[in-house]
Amino acid sequence: MSVQDRPSPASVAVSVRGLTKRYGDVVACSNVDLDLRRGEIHGVLGENGAGKSTLMKVLIGLVQPDSGTLTVDDARVRIDSPARAGALGIGMVHQHFSLVDELRVWENVVLGERERLDARHARGLVESIGEHYGLGVDPDARVGDLTAGMRQRVEIIKCLRRDPSIVIFDEPTSVLTPQESEQLFGVLRLAVERENKAVALVSHKLDEIRQATDTVTILRRGAVVEDGPTARFDQQSLAQAMIGRAVSLRGDDAAALGATDIVVTEATAASGPVTAPTVLAVENAVFDRYGHRVLDGLDLDVRAGEIVGIAGVEGNGQVELADVLSSLVTLDAGTVIVDGVVVPTGRAGAMGTAGVGMIPEDRHDAGCVLDMSVAENLALASVGVGSWLRRVDRAKNEADALRLIDEYEIRCSGPDAPFHSLSGGNQQRVVLARELSADPKVLVAAQPTRGLDVGAIEFMGEQLRAAAARGVGVLLISSELEEILHLADRILVLHAGRIVGEMNRTDADVERIGLLMGGVTTDTTTTEGEADA
């Protein structure tokens, strides 16, 4: 008998019945029922804003429901704090890291403990958990020096150190590579099989749900629309239940359907003209960070009306390139030219004034102000140097916000809604609307679909293509190779801070791109010869 077929009530670790949570007029969860069983990985699937995170925050004690009941191991409970959840054996790995960069791994793991600090014991704890679950990480490493994947390991170890019997993972792969994601799923399966834990995997990614879970509950606009054994659903049925309509699947989801090659059709191959003027040029860019050369003579150009994709393993200069084009850092050497004019780097507002729009990798860190309203965040692009001397035209800001909310289908209660009250997908729409409404010459999109559901990914791709069709030069920086192959007219491969390969999408060789991403810088002929040998 398969795991999902076991009906024994004793196997139910957490039971949720009739849970409802409202924020003003917005119903985040509406009469939700959910059972988490021991020995299962239970997928909770839904688009951005569907109520997934709210539901999990109720289980961890961060949010109190307006109505409904919670049962843990057949006992009705009230979870009014994370401490109470911990006492009940519930742990959570949150979507956004809660680590202190300046502290070492072991210090982060024991942060908040009330017992007397024992550094040797803490280091041993990190090592033993890492060995048990295959999550090896140096206890003495400074967290700020770790990759996103290694930071995720630290977050998981923080959760597992209390040995919870019920573990919630909220969008755990939003910053992970496919290889790191696969390893994480192996860890989850290990926890379920060895420890008989109940695991909830919250995600908007269809392939993750199908590959990693035993059962699935699908939320749409706060309500459960489907649930049952994961094997009962295919990609399209999951997507349609999640979004409420048929969705064009691509990227990871297309690959999960068995696609081994990216098929370029007329709909996906709207290339910018080869003779179009160059709107962005980065020449011999050099930048050192913490004594390490992260941009090492980088050269690239983007023409009007084309999408140029930057492919590469994270940590090879993508963040620093985006920082340069955001005016956040000053190059040690090299030049940035926008529409024929040299733009000084590191000067606040200079890139924006020159016509560079930016969708940052982390919208919370650099793309918005969480405590401002939607209208105020939409108006940020119009705030320039010396703007403190001008009166704010609130009526115009509100009218512009209403127009953009409608045009970009931003789901919110209105222009005055606090930005932090929006789902991640709608926050990203606000950033996109703001940057495109400023009529940029260049749009830099850094990891633009990270953390988005299939519907929002589809919308983002349409908007980037539409911008290119209007003559905007788009620089797409993404760790998702499938996304670059799907959207980019021209592909540049970034490794160790420099461009090591370039090709048009129609001529793209996935194997060669992979070699270049790994540092194999031979030309096409040499690579093919080595393959033949």
C-alpha positions as CSV (number, residue, x, y, z in Angstrom):
1,M,0.0,0.0,0.0
2,S,1.4,3.4,-1.0
3,V,2.0,6.2,1.6
4,Q,-0.9,8.3,0.3
5,D,-3.3,5.4,0.6
6,R,-2.9,4.9,4.4
7,P,-6.1,6.2,6.0
8,S,-5.1,5.5,9.7
9,P,-6.3,8.5,11.8
10,A,-3.3,7.8,14.1
11,S,-1.0,8.8,11.2
12,V,-2.4,12.4,11.2
13,A,0.1,14.7,12.8
14,V,-1.8,18.0,12.2
15,S,-5.4,18.6,11.3
16,V,-6.8,21.9,10.2
17,R,-10.6,22.4,9.9
18,G,-12.5,25.5,8.7
19,L,-9.5,27.9,9.1
20,T,-10.3,31.4,8.0
21,K,-8.1,34.5,8.2
22,R,-9.0,38.0,6.9
23,Y,-6.9,41.2,6.6
24,G,-9.5,43.9,6.3
25,D,-11.5,43.1,3.1
26,V,-8.9,40.6,1.9
27,V,-9.6,37.0,2.8
28,A,-6.2,35.3,3.0
29,C,-7.6,31.9,4.0
30,S,-11.2,30.8,3.6
31,N,-12.5,27.7,5.4
32,V,-9.4,25.7,4.7
33,D,-9.1,22.0,5.6
34,L,-5.7,20.3,5.7
35,D,-4.2,17.1,7.1
36,L,-0.5,16.5,7.5
37,R,0.4,12.8,8.0
38,R,3.5,11.3,9.4
39,G,5.6,9.5,6.8
40,E,4.4,11.9,4.1
41,I,5.6,14.9,2.2
42,H,2.5,17.0,1.7
43,G,2.6,19.7,-1.0
44,V,0.8,22.9,-0.5
45,L,0.5,24.5,-4.0
46,G,-0.9,27.8,-5.0
47,E,-0.1,31.0,-6.9
48,N,1.4,34.0,-5.2
49,G,-1.2,35.4,-2.8
50,A,-3.2,32.1,-2.6
51,G,-2.9,31.9,1.2
52,K,-0.1,29.3,1.4
53,S,2.2,31.3,3.7
54,T,-0.7,32.6,5.8
55,L,-1.8,29.1,6.5
56,M,1.7,28.0,7.5
57,K,2.2,31.1,9.7
58,V,-1.0,30.0,11.6
59,L,0.6,26.6,12.1
60,I,3.8,28.1,13.5
61,G,2.0,30.6,15.7
62,L,2.9,33.8,13.9
63,V,-0.7,34.5,12.8
64,Q,-3.9,33.9,14.7
65,P,-6.9,32.7,12.7
66,D,-10.3,34.4,12.8
67,S,-12.0,31.0,13.0
68,G,-11.3,27.3,12.6
69,T,-9.7,24.6,14.7
70,L,-6.2,23.1,14.9
71,T,-5.5,19.5,16.1
72,V,-2.0,18.1,16.8
73,D,-1.8,14.4,17.5
74,D,-5.5,14.2,18.1
75,A,-5.4,17.0,20.7
76,R,-7.1,20.3,20.0
77,V,-4.6,23.2,20.4
78,R,-4.2,26.9,20.2
79,I,-0.9,27.9,18.8
80,D,-0.3,31.5,19.9
81,S,3.4,31.8,19.4
82,P,6.4,30.1,17.7
83,A,7.5,28.9,21.2
84,R,4.2,27.1,21.6
85,A,4.5,25.6,18.1
86,G,8.0,24.4,19.0
87,A,6.7,22.8,22.2
88,L,4.2,20.9,20.0
89,G,7.0,19.6,17.8
90,I,6.4,22.0,14.8
91,G,9.4,23.7,13.1
92,M,9.5,25.9,10.0
93,V,12.1,26.8,7.5
94,H,11.0,30.2,6.2
95,Q,11.2,31.5,2.6
96,H,13.3,34.5,3.5
97,F,16.5,33.8,5.4
98,S,16.6,34.9,9.0
99,L,20.4,34.7,9.4
100,V,22.9,37.3,10.6
101,D,25.6,37.7,8.0
102,E,28.3,38.8,10.4
103,L,27.9,35.7,12.6
104,R,29.4,32.3,12.1
105,V,27.3,29.3,11.2
106,W,27.2,27.8,14.7
107,E,26.4,31.2,16.2
108,N,23.4,31.6,13.9
109,V,22.2,28.1,14.8
110,V,22.1,28.7,18.5
111,L,21.0,32.3,18.3
112,G,18.1,32.9,20.6
113,E,18.8,29.9,22.9
114,R,18.4,30.7,26.6
115,E,20.8,28.1,27.8
116,R,24.4,29.0,28.6
117,L,26.4,29.3,25.3
118,D,28.7,26.3,24.7
119,A,30.6,26.9,21.5
120,R,32.1,23.3,21.3
121,H,28.7,21.8,21.7
122,A,27.1,24.1,19.1
123,R,29.8,23.2,16.6
124,G,29.3,19.5,17.3
125,L,25.5,20.0,16.8
126,V,26.0,21.6,13.4
127,E,28.4,18.8,12.3
128,S,26.2,15.9,13.6
129,I,23.0,17.2,12.0
130,G,24.9,17.9,8.8
131,E,26.2,14.4,8.7
132,H,22.9,12.8,9.6
133,Y,21.0,14.6,6.8
134,G,23.7,15.2,4.3
135,L,23.8,19.0,5.0
136,G,27.5,19.4,5.6
137,V,28.6,23.0,6.3
138,D,31.6,24.5,8.1
139,P,30.4,25.5,11.6
140,D,33.0,28.3,11.7
141,A,32.2,29.8,8.3
142,R,30.9,33.4,8.3
143,V,27.3,33.3,7.0
144,G,27.8,36.3,4.8
145,D,30.4,34.4,2.8
146,L,28.2,31.5,2.0
147,T,26.3,30.8,-1.2
148,A,22.5,30.9,-1.1
149,G,22.4,27.1,-1.1
150,M,24.7,26.8,1.9
151,R,22.7,29.5,3.7
152,Q,19.6,27.4,3.1
153,R,21.4,24.5,4.8
154,V,22.1,26.6,7.8
155,E,18.4,27.5,8.0
156,I,17.4,23.9,7.9
157,I,19.9,22.9,10.6
158,K,18.5,25.8,12.7
159,C,15.1,24.2,12.4
160,L,16.2,20.5,12.8
161,R,18.3,21.2,15.9
162,R,15.1,21.1,18.0
163,D,14.2,17.7,16.4
164,P,10.7,18.8,15.3
165,S,8.4,15.9,14.3
166,I,6.4,18.3,12.0
167,V,8.5,20.4,9.6
168,I,7.2,23.1,7.3
169,F,9.3,24.3,4.3
170,D,8.0,27.6,2.9
171,E,9.2,28.1,-0.7
172,P,12.6,26.6,0.2
173,T,14.0,26.5,-3.3
174,S,13.3,30.1,-4.4
175,V,17.1,30.8,-4.2
176,L,18.5,27.4,-5.0
177,T,20.0,25.9,-8.1
178,P,18.3,22.8,-9.6
179,Q,21.1,20.6,-8.2
180,E,20.7,22.2,-4.7
181,S,16.9,21.7,-4.9
182,E,17.3,18.1,-5.8
183,Q,19.6,17.6,-2.8
184,L,17.1,19.3,-0.5
185,F,14.3,17.0,-1.6
186,G,16.6,14.1,-0.8
187,V,17.0,15.5,2.7
188,L,13.2,15.8,3.1
189,R,12.7,12.2,2.0
190,L,15.3,11.1,4.4
191,A,13.6,12.9,7.3
192,V,10.3,11.3,6.4
193,E,11.7,7.8,6.1
194,R,14.2,7.7,9.0
195,E,12.2,9.8,11.5
196,N,8.6,9.3,10.4
197,K,8.2,13.1,10.3
198,A,5.3,14.9,8.7
199,V,6.6,17.4,6.2
200,A,4.8,20.2,4.5
201,L,6.4,21.6,1.3
202,V,4.9,25.0,0.3
203,S,5.6,25.8,-3.3
204,H,4.3,27.3,-6.5
205,K,6.5,25.1,-8.7
206,L,4.7,22.3,-10.4
207,D,7.7,20.1,-11.0
208,E,8.7,20.3,-7.4
209,I,5.3,19.2,-6.2
210,R,5.1,16.3,-8.6
211,Q,8.6,15.1,-7.9
212,A,8.9,15.6,-4.2
213,T,5.5,15.1,-2.6
214,D,3.1,12.2,-1.8
215,T,-0.1,14.3,-1.5
216,V,-1.0,17.8,-2.5
217,T,-3.5,20.5,-1.5
218,I,-4.1,23.3,-4.0
219,L,-5.1,26.7,-2.9
220,R,-6.6,29.5,-5.0
221,R,-7.5,32.9,-3.6
222,G,-7.4,31.5,-0.1
223,A,-9.6,28.4,-0.6
224,V,-8.8,24.8,-1.2
225,V,-9.8,23.9,-4.8
226,E,-8.2,20.4,-5.1
227,D,-6.5,17.9,-2.9
228,G,-5.4,14.2,-3.1
229,P,-2.5,12.0,-4.0
230,T,0.0,13.8,-6.1
231,A,0.2,11.0,-8.6
232,R,-3.4,11.8,-9.6
233,F,-2.3,15.1,-11.1
234,D,-0.3,16.0,-14.2
235,Q,1.4,19.3,-14.9
236,Q,-1.5,20.9,-16.7
237,S,-4.1,19.8,-14.2
238,L,-2.0,21.2,-11.3
239,A,-1.5,24.5,-13.2
240,Q,-5.1,24.9,-14.1
241,A,-6.3,24.2,-10.6
242,M,-3.7,26.7,-9.2
243,I,-4.4,29.5,-11.7
244,G,-8.0,28.8,-12.7
245,R,-7.2,28.7,-16.4
246,A,-5.0,27.0,-18.9
247,V,-1.4,28.1,-18.6
248,S,1.4,28.0,-21.1
249,L,4.1,26.0,-19.3
250,R,7.7,26.7,-20.0
251,G,11.1,26.7,-18.3
252,D,11.4,24.1,-15.5
253,D,7.8,23.1,-16.0
254,A,8.3,22.4,-19.7
255,A,11.4,20.4,-18.9
256,A,9.5,18.4,-16.4
257,L,7.1,17.4,-19.1
258,G,9.9,15.6,-20.8
259,A,11.2,18.3,-23.2
260,T,14.9,17.7,-23.8
261,D,15.4,20.6,-26.2
262,I,14.1,24.1,-26.3
263,V,11.9,24.5,-29.4
264,V,12.1,28.0,-30.8
265,T,8.8,29.0,-32.5
266,E,7.7,32.2,-34.1
267,A,6.0,33.1,-30.9
268,T,9.2,32.7,-28.9
269,A,11.8,34.1,-31.3
270,A,11.1,37.8,-31.8
271,S,14.7,38.9,-32.2
272,G,15.8,42.5,-32.1
273,P,17.3,43.9,-35.3
274,V,21.0,43.2,-35.7
275,T,21.5,46.8,-37.0
276,A,19.7,48.5,-34.0
277,P,21.7,51.0,-32.0
278,T,23.5,49.9,-28.9
279,V,21.7,51.3,-25.9
280,L,24.0,49.7,-23.2
281,A,27.7,48.9,-23.3
282,V,29.8,47.8,-20.4
283,E,33.5,47.9,-21.3
284,N,36.4,46.3,-19.4
285,A,34.5,46.4,-16.1
286,V,36.7,45.6,-13.1
287,F,35.4,45.4,-9.5
288,D,37.0,43.9,-6.4
289,R,34.9,43.0,-3.3
290,Y,36.5,42.0,-0.1
291,G,39.8,41.6,-1.8
292,H,38.3,39.3,-4.5
293,R,38.0,40.3,-8.1
294,V,34.3,39.6,-8.9
295,L,34.2,41.5,-12.2
296,D,37.4,40.9,-14.3
297,G,37.4,42.8,-17.5
298,L,33.7,42.2,-18.3
299,D,32.5,43.4,-21.7
300,L,28.9,43.3,-23.0
301,D,26.5,45.3,-25.1
302,V,22.7,45.4,-25.5
303,R,21.0,46.7,-28.6
304,A,17.6,48.5,-28.7
305,G,14.8,46.0,-29.1
306,E,16.7,42.8,-28.0
307,I,16.8,40.7,-24.9
308,V,20.3,39.7,-23.9
309,G,20.4,36.8,-21.4
310,I,23.3,36.4,-18.9
311,A,23.7,32.7,-18.1
312,G,26.0,31.5,-15.4
313,V,26.3,29.7,-12.0
314,E,25.4,32.1,-9.2
315,G,28.3,33.8,-7.6
316,N,30.2,34.6,-10.8
317,G,29.6,38.3,-10.8
318,Q,25.9,38.5,-11.6
319,V,25.1,40.4,-8.3
320,E,27.9,42.8,-8.8
321,L,27.0,43.5,-12.4
322,A,23.4,44.4,-11.3
323,D,24.8,46.6,-8.5
324,V,26.9,48.5,-11.0
325,L,23.9,49.1,-13.2
326,S,21.9,50.2,-10.1
327,S,24.5,52.9,-9.2
328,L,25.2,51.0,-6.0
329,V,28.9,50.4,-6.5
330,T,31.7,52.2,-8.2
331,L,33.8,50.3,-10.7
332,D,37.5,50.0,-10.0
333,A,38.1,50.3,-13.8
334,G,36.0,50.2,-16.9
335,T,33.1,52.2,-18.4
336,V,29.3,52.0,-18.6
337,I,27.8,53.7,-21.7
338,V,24.0,54.2,-22.0
339,D,22.7,55.4,-25.4
340,G,26.1,56.7,-26.3
341,V,26.8,58.6,-23.1
342,V,29.3,57.6,-20.5
343,V,27.5,57.2,-17.1
344,P,29.5,57.5,-13.9
345,T,29.2,54.4,-11.7
346,G,28.4,54.6,-8.0
347,R,26.7,58.0,-8.2
348,A,23.3,57.8,-6.7
349,G,20.5,58.0,-9.4
350,A,22.9,58.4,-12.3
351,M,21.9,55.1,-14.0
352,G,18.2,55.8,-13.6
353,T,18.6,59.4,-14.9
354,A,20.5,58.0,-17.9
355,G,17.6,55.7,-18.7
356,V,18.3,52.4,-17.0
357,G,15.4,50.7,-15.3
358,M,16.1,48.0,-12.7
359,I,14.2,45.0,-11.5
360,P,16.5,43.9,-8.6
361,E,17.3,40.4,-7.5
362,D,15.8,41.0,-4.1
363,R,12.9,43.3,-4.2
364,H,12.8,43.6,-0.4
365,D,16.4,44.6,-0.2
366,A,16.5,47.1,-3.1
367,G,13.3,47.2,-5.0
368,C,10.8,48.8,-2.7
369,V,10.0,50.2,0.7
370,L,7.8,47.7,2.6
371,D,6.2,50.2,4.9
372,M,5.2,52.6,2.1
373,S,1.9,52.3,0.2
374,V,1.6,50.8,-3.3
375,A,1.1,54.3,-4.8
376,E,4.3,55.6,-3.0
377,N,6.3,52.6,-4.3
378,L,5.0,53.2,-7.8
379,A,6.1,56.8,-7.6
380,L,9.7,56.1,-6.5
381,A,11.0,56.1,-10.0
382,S,10.0,59.7,-10.4
383,V,11.9,60.7,-7.3
384,G,15.2,62.2,-8.3
385,V,18.0,64.2,-6.8
386,G,16.6,67.4,-5.3
387,S,13.1,66.0,-5.2
388,W,12.8,67.1,-1.6
389,L,12.5,70.6,-2.9
390,R,9.3,69.8,-4.7
391,R,5.8,69.2,-3.4
392,V,4.4,65.7,-3.8
393,D,1.4,65.7,-6.1
394,R,-0.7,63.1,-4.3
395,A,-3.6,63.3,-6.6
396,K,-1.4,62.6,-9.6
397,N,0.4,59.8,-7.8
398,E,-2.9,58.2,-7.0
399,A,-4.2,58.5,-10.5
400,D,-1.0,57.1,-11.9
401,A,-1.2,54.2,-9.4
402,L,-4.8,53.4,-10.3
403,R,-3.8,53.2,-14.0
404,L,-0.8,51.0,-13.4
405,I,-2.7,48.7,-10.9
406,D,-5.2,48.1,-13.7
407,E,-2.7,47.9,-16.6
408,Y,-0.4,45.4,-14.7
409,E,-3.2,43.5,-13.0
410,I,-1.8,44.2,-9.5
411,R,-4.0,42.5,-6.9
412,C,-4.4,44.8,-3.9
413,S,-7.0,46.7,-2.0
414,G,-6.1,50.0,-3.7
415,P,-3.3,52.6,-4.1
416,D,-3.1,53.1,-0.3
417,A,-2.6,49.4,0.5
418,P,0.7,48.8,2.4
419,F,3.2,47.3,0.1
420,H,4.0,44.6,2.7
421,S,0.4,43.4,2.5
422,L,0.9,42.3,-1.2
423,S,1.9,38.8,-2.2
424,G,5.4,38.3,-3.7
425,G,4.0,38.1,-7.2
426,N,2.1,41.3,-6.9
427,Q,5.0,43.1,-5.3
428,Q,7.1,42.1,-8.3
429,R,4.4,43.5,-10.6
430,V,4.6,46.8,-8.7
431,V,8.4,46.9,-9.3
432,L,7.9,46.0,-13.0
433,A,5.2,48.6,-13.5
434,R,7.2,51.3,-11.9
435,E,10.3,50.7,-13.9
436,L,8.6,50.3,-17.3
437,S,6.3,53.4,-16.7
438,A,9.5,55.5,-16.6
439,D,10.1,54.7,-20.3
440,P,13.6,53.3,-19.8
441,K,16.1,52.9,-22.7
442,V,17.5,49.8,-20.9
443,L,15.7,47.4,-18.5
444,V,17.9,45.2,-16.3
445,A,15.9,42.3,-15.0
446,A,17.9,40.4,-12.3
447,Q,16.2,37.0,-11.4
448,P,12.8,38.6,-12.4
449,T,10.8,35.4,-11.9
450,R,12.4,34.1,-8.7
451,G,9.7,33.1,-6.3
452,L,6.9,33.6,-8.8
453,D,4.2,31.1,-9.8
454,V,3.6,29.9,-13.3
455,G,1.0,32.5,-14.1
456,A,3.2,35.3,-12.8
457,I,6.2,33.9,-14.8
458,E,4.1,33.9,-17.9
459,F,3.0,37.5,-17.3
460,M,6.6,38.6,-16.7
461,G,7.9,37.0,-19.9
462,E,5.1,38.7,-21.9
463,Q,6.0,42.1,-20.4
464,L,9.8,41.7,-21.1
465,R,9.0,40.8,-24.7
466,A,6.6,43.7,-25.0
467,A,9.2,46.1,-23.7
468,A,11.8,44.8,-26.2
469,A,9.2,45.2,-29.0
470,R,8.8,48.9,-28.0
471,G,12.6,49.3,-28.5
472,V,13.8,48.8,-24.9
473,G,17.1,47.0,-24.6
474,V,16.6,44.2,-22.0
475,L,19.4,42.7,-20.0
476,L,18.1,39.5,-18.4
477,I,20.3,38.1,-15.6
478,S,18.9,34.7,-14.5
479,S,20.1,31.5,-12.9
480,E,17.3,29.7,-14.7
481,L,18.9,28.5,-18.0
482,E,15.5,27.5,-19.4
483,E,14.2,31.0,-18.8
484,I,17.2,32.5,-20.8
485,L,16.7,30.0,-23.6
486,H,13.1,30.8,-23.7
487,L,13.3,34.6,-23.7
488,A,16.7,35.8,-24.8
489,D,17.6,36.7,-28.4
490,R,21.3,36.5,-27.6
491,I,23.0,34.6,-24.8
492,L,26.2,35.6,-22.9
493,V,27.8,33.1,-20.5
494,L,29.4,34.7,-17.4
495,H,32.1,32.9,-15.5
496,A,34.5,34.2,-12.9
497,G,33.5,37.8,-13.6
498,R,33.9,37.8,-17.4
499,I,32.0,36.9,-20.5
500,V,33.4,33.6,-21.8
501,G,30.9,32.8,-24.5
502,E,28.2,34.3,-26.8
503,M,25.6,32.8,-29.1
504,N,22.3,33.5,-30.6
505,R,19.4,31.6,-29.1
506,T,18.6,29.8,-32.4
507,D,22.2,28.5,-32.4
508,A,22.3,27.8,-28.7
509,D,24.0,24.5,-27.7
510,V,22.8,23.6,-24.2
511,E,25.8,21.3,-23.6
512,R,28.3,24.0,-24.7
513,I,26.6,26.5,-22.4
514,G,26.9,24.1,-19.5
515,L,30.6,23.6,-20.2
516,L,31.1,27.4,-20.4
517,M,29.2,27.9,-17.2
518,G,31.6,25.4,-15.6
519,G,34.7,27.3,-16.8
520,V,35.5,25.3,-19.9
521,T,36.4,28.1,-22.3
522,T,37.3,26.2,-25.4
523,D,35.7,27.3,-28.6
524,T,33.0,25.3,-30.4
525,T,35.4,23.4,-32.6
526,T,37.6,22.3,-29.7
527,T,34.7,21.3,-27.6
528,E,33.2,19.2,-30.4
529,G,36.6,17.6,-31.0
530,E,37.0,16.7,-27.4
531,A,33.5,15.2,-27.4
532,D,34.3,13.1,-30.5
533,A,37.5,11.9,-28.9
